[in-house]
Amino acid sequence: MAKAETKNERLSITPLGDRVVVKPSPKEETSSMGIIIPDSAKQDAPSRGTVVAVGDGRYDGDTRVPMTVKIGDTVLFSKYGYDEVKVDGQEYYILSEANVLAVLS
């Protein structure tokens, strides 16, 4: 299993199967052009965060399919495709790798 850690952070949570633990990015109140984003527009946008732990991957029959995301990746994910958890006072999202829409570079 991939260890759940970042630079100076070690989590007491390990995702199973094809699940990913994501630390959500802070919500932006303005766009890069300085335009204030209304709440209605923010609700429909996909969420963004940093992967802090990954599972071993899912099984396809007798074969394990490896994960394509890795610790440290910044990802976009479906707004409704995750479960919220708090570990040591920090909020994290647990989601299936299938709910990751894109990896940002």
C-alpha positions as a Markdown table, in Angstrom:
| # | Residue | x | y | z |
|---|---|---|---|---|
| 1 | Met | 0.0 | 0.0 | 0.0 |
| 2 | Ala | 1.1 | 3.5 | -0.6 |
| 3 | Lys | 1.9 | 5.3 | 2.6 |
| 4 | Ala | -0.2 | 8.3 | 3.5 |
| 5 | Glu | 2.3 | 11.1 | 3.9 |
| 6 | Thr | 3.2 | 14.5 | 2.5 |
| 7 | Lys | 6.3 | 16.6 | 3.1 |
| 8 | Asn | 6.0 | 16.8 | 6.9 |
| 9 | Glu | 2.6 | 15.1 | 7.4 |
| 10 | Arg | 1.8 | 11.5 | 8.2 |
| 11 | Leu | -1.8 | 10.4 | 8.2 |
| 12 | Ser | -3.4 | 7.7 | 10.3 |
| 13 | Ile | -5.6 | 6.7 | 7.5 |
| 14 | Thr | -5.0 | 4.3 | 4.6 |
| 15 | Pro | -7.4 | 4.1 | 1.7 |
| 16 | Leu | -8.5 | 0.6 | 0.5 |
| 17 | Gly | -8.8 | -0.6 | -3.1 |
| 18 | Asp | -9.1 | 2.1 | -5.7 |
| 19 | Arg | -9.7 | 4.9 | -3.2 |
| 20 | Val | -7.8 | 8.1 | -2.9 |
| 21 | Val | -7.4 | 10.5 | 0.1 |
| 22 | Val | -7.4 | 14.2 | -1.0 |
| 23 | Lys | -6.6 | 17.3 | 1.0 |
| 24 | Pro | -9.0 | 19.9 | -0.4 |
| 25 | Ser | -7.6 | 23.2 | -1.8 |
| 26 | Pro | -8.9 | 26.4 | -0.2 |
| 27 | Lys | -11.9 | 27.8 | -2.0 |
| 28 | Glu | -11.1 | 30.9 | -4.2 |
| 29 | Glu | -13.3 | 33.9 | -3.7 |
| 30 | Thr | -12.0 | 35.8 | -6.8 |
| 31 | Ser | -10.9 | 34.7 | -10.2 |
| 32 | Ser | -7.4 | 35.3 | -11.5 |
| 33 | Met | -8.7 | 38.5 | -13.2 |
| 34 | Gly | -10.0 | 39.8 | -9.8 |
| 35 | Ile | -13.6 | 39.1 | -10.5 |
| 36 | Ile | -15.6 | 38.1 | -7.5 |
| 37 | Ile | -17.1 | 34.6 | -8.1 |
| 38 | Pro | -20.7 | 34.3 | -6.9 |
| 39 | Asp | -21.7 | 31.3 | -4.7 |
| 40 | Ser | -24.0 | 29.9 | -7.5 |
| 41 | Ala | -21.0 | 29.6 | -9.8 |
| 42 | Lys | -18.8 | 28.0 | -7.3 |
| 43 | Gln | -21.4 | 25.3 | -6.5 |
| 44 | Asp | -21.3 | 23.8 | -10.0 |
| 45 | Ala | -17.5 | 23.8 | -10.4 |
| 46 | Pro | -15.5 | 20.6 | -9.8 |
| 47 | Ser | -13.4 | 20.5 | -6.6 |
| 48 | Arg | -9.7 | 20.6 | -6.5 |
| 49 | Gly | -7.2 | 19.1 | -4.0 |
| 50 | Thr | -3.9 | 17.4 | -3.5 |
| 51 | Val | -3.6 | 13.6 | -3.2 |
| 52 | Val | -2.1 | 12.6 | 0.2 |
| 53 | Ala | -2.7 | 8.8 | 0.1 |
| 54 | Val | -3.7 | 6.1 | -2.5 |
| 55 | Gly | -4.9 | 2.6 | -2.2 |
| 56 | Asp | -3.4 | -0.5 | -3.9 |
| 57 | Gly | -5.8 | -0.4 | -6.8 |
| 58 | Arg | -8.9 | -2.3 | -7.8 |
| 59 | Tyr | -9.2 | -6.0 | -8.8 |
| 60 | Asp | -10.3 | -6.9 | -12.3 |
| 61 | Gly | -11.0 | -10.6 | -11.9 |
| 62 | Asp | -7.8 | -12.0 | -10.4 |
| 63 | Thr | -5.6 | -9.1 | -11.5 |
| 64 | Arg | -5.0 | -6.0 | -9.6 |
| 65 | Val | -5.2 | -2.8 | -11.7 |
| 66 | Pro | -2.6 | -0.3 | -10.4 |
| 67 | Met | -3.6 | 3.3 | -9.5 |
| 68 | Thr | -2.8 | 6.1 | -12.0 |
| 69 | Val | -2.8 | 8.9 | -9.5 |
| 70 | Lys | 0.0 | 9.3 | -7.0 |
| 71 | Ile | 0.7 | 11.1 | -3.8 |
| 72 | Gly | 1.4 | 14.8 | -4.5 |
| 73 | Asp | -0.8 | 15.0 | -7.6 |
| 74 | Thr | -3.2 | 18.0 | -7.8 |
| 75 | Val | -6.5 | 16.7 | -9.0 |
| 76 | Leu | -9.9 | 17.9 | -10.1 |
| 77 | Phe | -12.8 | 15.6 | -8.9 |
| 78 | Ser | -16.5 | 15.4 | -9.0 |
| 79 | Lys | -18.3 | 17.6 | -6.5 |
| 80 | Tyr | -20.6 | 14.8 | -5.5 |
| 81 | Gly | -18.2 | 11.9 | -5.7 |
| 82 | Tyr | -16.5 | 11.9 | -2.3 |
| 83 | Asp | -17.0 | 11.4 | 1.5 |
| 84 | Glu | -15.7 | 14.0 | 3.9 |
| 85 | Val | -13.7 | 12.8 | 6.9 |
| 86 | Lys | -11.7 | 14.7 | 9.6 |
| 87 | Val | -8.4 | 13.3 | 10.8 |
| 88 | Asp | -6.6 | 15.1 | 13.6 |
| 89 | Gly | -8.7 | 18.2 | 13.0 |
| 90 | Gln | -7.9 | 18.4 | 9.2 |
| 91 | Glu | -10.6 | 17.8 | 6.6 |
| 92 | Tyr | -9.9 | 15.2 | 3.9 |
| 93 | Tyr | -12.0 | 13.7 | 1.1 |
| 94 | Ile | -12.0 | 10.0 | 0.3 |
| 95 | Leu | -13.0 | 9.2 | -3.3 |
| 96 | Ser | -12.8 | 6.5 | -5.8 |
| 97 | Glu | -10.1 | 7.0 | -8.5 |
| 98 | Ala | -13.0 | 6.8 | -11.0 |
| 99 | Asn | -14.3 | 10.2 | -9.6 |
| 100 | Val | -11.0 | 11.9 | -10.4 |
| 101 | Leu | -11.7 | 14.0 | -13.5 |
| 102 | Ala | -8.2 | 15.2 | -14.2 |
| 103 | Val | -4.6 | 15.6 | -12.9 |
| 104 | Leu | -3.4 | 19.1 | -13.1 |
| 105 | Ser | 0.2 | 19.8 | -14.1 |
